[in-house]
Structures are given as structure tokens and as C-alpha cells.
């Protein structure tokens, strides 16, 4: 009975993954779900005893999520974000009690609960950044840094040899944690943190407009006072 249930689950996982792959191969970014070995490697770099939250983006079929749960992490501390509706539905069915959120990781600050913002010590990303534009990568980094604690980390696995992020341009430090060959394809895991010595100054259009308007008002008032 247990074997039959396990086989049905594996068959369902393969079908749902294949469907997502055929629908959006570039966004899926892999040919099969992540391996247990990759999940175990990443979990060894997650400070599970540290207060705060763990956020996983691009969860897929939940292989990495299950590895995190096997460490004994409190489910209330774990938030899983997935873009594809079918995969999100599958995650909710197979991972009861886990905070599964359907949404775009580029808008992470808008879709996570307020108590998570600025309080996550780790974000784990399986998003295929090599298929993203520089603009999208920049948006993702900004979104993640807005959710992480000042000392938080972004763990990103990729299937290329080089870092998928230009750390200097993004104002980050980078560290190659290692490669996992028992995965198809083999994966490399990178850790990114804020670079306190090189924090990019990012001014939104709204902030610029507010400063410009305030400065213009001061000049206008000075000119009116002269008459």
C-alpha cells in the first residue's frame, strides 16, 4: 500500500513537472526535479537555529522543500513561493501545513506577509537566472535584499560554472559553496550577501519626483518672499 502511494506520487510529480517544462522551458530551467543530494547540500548551509524565516523561491515540485522539512525546521518559519499555478497546487497538496504562496519572486516584498519582510535569514533560489535579463536579475536581487535581514544570505543554485549574478554590479559579495554532481544536470551553489563596502544607491522614480518637487517648492517660496 505504501509502495503504491509512493509510486503514484512519483508519477504525479513527473507529470506535473513535464507539463511545466513543456509550458515554459526557460522558466522551468531544468530537465528533471532537483536531487536529494542537492537538497542536502543546500540545507547544510542554512542556519536552522537562527531566529527568523527561510524563504524558498522557484520551489518546483518541492524536492528542496522536503529536504528542508527533513531537518526539523518549523513549518511556520518556512515560506515557499512558486510562479506556476499547477506546481503551486501540487505543492499545497503534497506539503500540508507549509506556507505555499503563488506569485512572482520579483515582487517578493508584496506577496510575503509583513512579519517576514526584513526578518528572513535565508532565501533559497532555484530560479534559472541564466535565462533572465540583467534587469530581471536586478529586480530579483532588490526584492530578496528587501526581505532579508542585514546579515541574511541568498543561496542560489545554477547549472553553469560561472556566477549567475554580477555581484559587483548588484552590490553583493559572492562565495562559491561547491558543486553537486549527483544531480541532473550537475549544480553549483552560490552564496550572496550584501557588500557593506559597496552598497548601490538606488533611487526610485517616485523618490526622485518627491525630492524634485520639494526642492522646487523651496525655490518657489524664496522667490515669492522677495516680492
C-alpha positions as CSV (number, residue, x, y, z in Angstrom):
1,X,0.0,0.0,0.0
2,X,2.8,2.4,1.0
3,X,4.8,1.5,-2.2
4,X,1.7,2.1,-4.4
5,X,1.1,5.5,-2.8
6,X,4.8,6.4,-3.3
7,X,4.7,5.3,-6.9
8,X,1.5,7.3,-7.6
9,X,3.2,10.4,-6.0
10,X,6.3,10.0,-8.2
11,X,4.2,9.5,-11.3
12,X,2.2,12.6,-10.5
13,X,5.3,14.6,-9.8
14,X,6.9,13.6,-13.1
15,X,3.7,14.5,-15.0
16,X,3.3,17.9,-13.3
17,X,7.0,18.7,-13.9
18,X,6.8,17.7,-17.5
19,X,3.8,19.8,-18.0
20,X,5.5,22.8,-16.5
21,X,8.6,22.1,-18.7
22,X,6.6,22.0,-21.9
23,X,4.7,25.1,-21.0
24,X,7.7,27.2,-20.1
25,X,11.1,25.5,-20.6
26,X,13.1,28.7,-19.9
27,X,11.3,29.5,-16.7
28,X,11.5,25.8,-15.5
29,X,15.2,25.7,-16.3
30,X,15.8,22.0,-15.6
31,X,15.1,18.7,-17.3
32,X,14.1,16.8,-14.1
33,X,13.4,17.9,-10.5
34,X,16.4,18.6,-8.1
35,X,18.0,15.6,-6.4
36,X,18.1,14.7,-2.7
37,X,21.8,15.3,-2.8
38,X,21.4,18.9,-3.9
39,X,18.8,19.4,-1.3
40,X,21.0,18.0,1.4
41,X,24.0,20.1,0.3
42,X,22.0,23.4,0.4
43,X,20.4,22.5,3.8
44,X,23.9,22.2,5.4
45,X,24.4,25.9,4.7
46,X,21.1,27.1,6.2
47,X,21.4,28.3,9.9
48,X,18.3,26.5,11.1
49,X,18.8,27.6,14.8
50,X,19.0,31.3,13.9
51,X,15.8,33.2,14.6
52,X,13.9,34.4,11.5
53,X,12.4,32.9,8.4
54,X,13.5,30.8,5.4
55,X,12.1,31.7,2.0
56,X,12.3,29.4,-1.0
57,X,11.6,30.8,-4.4
58,X,11.2,28.7,-7.5
59,X,10.2,25.7,-5.5
60,X,9.2,23.5,-8.4
61,X,7.8,20.2,-7.2
62,X,9.1,20.7,-3.7
63,X,12.2,18.5,-3.7
64,X,14.2,21.1,-1.8
65,X,11.3,21.9,0.4
66,X,11.2,18.3,1.6
67,X,14.9,18.4,2.3
68,X,14.3,21.5,4.5
69,X,11.5,19.8,6.3
70,X,13.6,16.7,7.0
71,X,16.0,18.9,9.0
72,X,13.2,19.6,11.5
73,X,12.6,23.2,10.6
74,X,9.4,24.7,12.0
75,X,6.9,24.9,9.2
76,X,5.8,28.3,10.4
77,X,9.3,29.6,9.6
78,X,9.2,28.4,6.1
79,X,7.6,30.2,3.1
80,X,7.6,28.7,-0.3
81,X,7.0,30.8,-3.5
82,X,6.1,29.3,-6.9
83,X,5.1,31.1,-10.1
84,X,3.4,28.3,-11.9
85,X,-0.2,27.7,-10.8
86,X,-0.1,23.9,-11.4
87,X,3.1,23.5,-9.4
88,X,1.7,25.7,-6.7
89,X,-1.4,23.5,-6.4
90,X,0.8,20.3,-6.3
91,X,2.9,21.8,-3.5
92,X,-0.2,22.5,-1.4
93,X,-1.4,19.0,-1.9
94,X,1.9,17.3,-1.1
95,X,3.2,19.6,1.6
96,X,0.3,20.2,4.1
97,X,0.9,22.9,6.6
98,X,3.6,24.6,4.6
99,X,3.2,28.3,3.7
100,X,2.9,28.0,-0.1
101,X,2.4,31.3,-2.0
102,X,1.6,31.6,-5.6
103,X,3.3,34.7,-7.1
104,X,6.3,36.2,-8.9
105,X,9.6,36.3,-6.9
106,X,10.3,39.6,-8.5
107,X,7.5,41.0,-6.3
108,X,8.6,39.2,-3.2
109,X,8.1,42.1,-0.8
110,X,4.4,42.4,-2.0
111,X,3.4,38.8,-1.7
112,X,5.0,37.7,1.6
113,X,3.4,38.5,5.0
114,X,4.5,41.8,6.6
115,X,6.2,39.9,9.5
116,X,8.6,38.2,7.1
117,X,9.9,41.4,5.5
118,X,13.4,42.2,6.8
119,X,13.3,39.1,9.0
120,X,14.4,36.3,6.7
121,X,17.9,34.9,7.4
122,X,18.0,32.8,4.3
123,X,16.4,32.9,0.8
124,X,17.0,29.8,-1.4
125,X,16.5,30.3,-5.1
126,X,16.1,27.6,-7.7
127,X,15.1,30.3,-10.3
128,X,17.0,29.8,-13.6
129,X,18.8,33.2,-13.5
130,X,20.9,32.3,-16.6
131,X,17.6,32.7,-18.6
132,X,16.8,36.1,-17.1
133,X,17.7,39.5,-18.4
134,X,20.0,41.8,-16.4
135,X,17.1,43.9,-15.5
136,X,15.1,41.0,-14.1
137,X,18.2,39.8,-12.2
138,X,18.5,43.3,-10.6
139,X,14.8,43.3,-9.7
140,X,15.1,39.9,-8.0
141,X,18.2,40.9,-6.0
142,X,16.4,44.1,-4.8
143,X,13.3,42.0,-3.9
144,X,15.4,39.5,-2.0
145,X,17.5,42.1,-0.2
146,X,14.3,43.8,0.9
147,X,13.2,40.6,2.6
148,X,16.5,39.5,4.2
149,X,18.0,40.7,7.4
150,X,21.1,42.9,7.0
151,X,23.2,39.8,7.6
152,X,21.0,37.4,5.6
153,X,22.1,35.2,2.7
154,X,20.8,34.4,-0.7
155,X,21.6,30.8,-1.7
156,X,21.3,30.3,-5.5
157,X,21.9,27.0,-7.3
158,X,22.7,27.1,-11.0
159,X,23.7,24.7,-13.8
160,X,26.5,26.9,-15.1
161,X,30.1,27.2,-13.9
162,X,30.0,31.0,-13.5
163,X,28.1,33.1,-11.0
164,X,24.6,33.8,-12.5
165,X,24.8,37.3,-10.8
166,X,27.2,40.1,-11.4
167,X,27.9,40.6,-7.7
168,X,29.8,43.8,-8.0
169,X,27.0,45.4,-10.0
170,X,24.4,44.2,-7.6
171,X,26.3,45.4,-4.5
172,X,26.9,41.8,-3.2
173,X,29.6,39.6,-2.1
174,X,29.7,36.1,-3.6
175,X,31.0,32.8,-2.4
176,X,31.0,29.5,-4.4
177,X,29.9,26.9,-1.8
178,X,30.5,23.9,-4.1
179,X,29.3,21.7,-6.8
180,X,26.8,18.8,-6.6
181,X,27.5,16.2,-9.3
182,X,24.8,13.8,-8.1
183,X,22.2,16.0,-9.8
184,X,20.9,16.2,-13.4
185,X,22.5,18.4,-14.6
186,X,25.2,18.9,-12.0
187,X,24.6,22.1,-10.0
188,X,26.8,24.8,-8.4
189,X,25.6,26.6,-5.3
190,X,26.5,30.2,-4.7
191,X,26.0,32.4,-1.6
192,X,25.4,36.1,-1.9
193,X,25.3,38.7,0.9
194,X,25.1,42.5,1.0
195,X,28.5,44.1,0.4
196,X,28.7,46.7,3.1
197,X,31.7,48.3,1.3
198,X,29.7,48.7,-1.9
199,X,26.0,49.3,-1.4
200,X,24.4,50.5,-4.6
201,X,22.4,53.7,-4.3
202,X,19.0,53.0,-5.8
203,X,16.6,55.9,-6.2
204,X,13.1,55.1,-7.4
205,X,11.2,57.4,-9.8
206,X,8.8,58.2,-7.0
207,X,11.5,59.2,-4.6
208,X,13.2,61.3,-7.2
209,X,10.0,63.0,-8.0
210,X,9.3,63.7,-4.3
211,X,12.8,65.3,-3.8
212,X,12.5,67.3,-7.0
213,X,9.1,68.7,-6.0
214,X,10.3,69.6,-2.5
215,X,13.3,71.4,-3.9
216,X,11.2,73.2,-6.4
217,X,8.8,74.3,-3.7
218,X,11.6,75.8,-1.6
219,X,12.9,77.8,-4.6
220,X,9.4,79.0,-5.4
221,X,8.8,80.1,-1.8
222,X,12.1,82.0,-1.7
223,X,11.2,83.8,-4.9
224,X,7.7,84.7,-3.7
225,X,9.2,86.1,-0.4
226,X,11.3,88.5,-2.4
227,X,8.2,90.2,-3.9
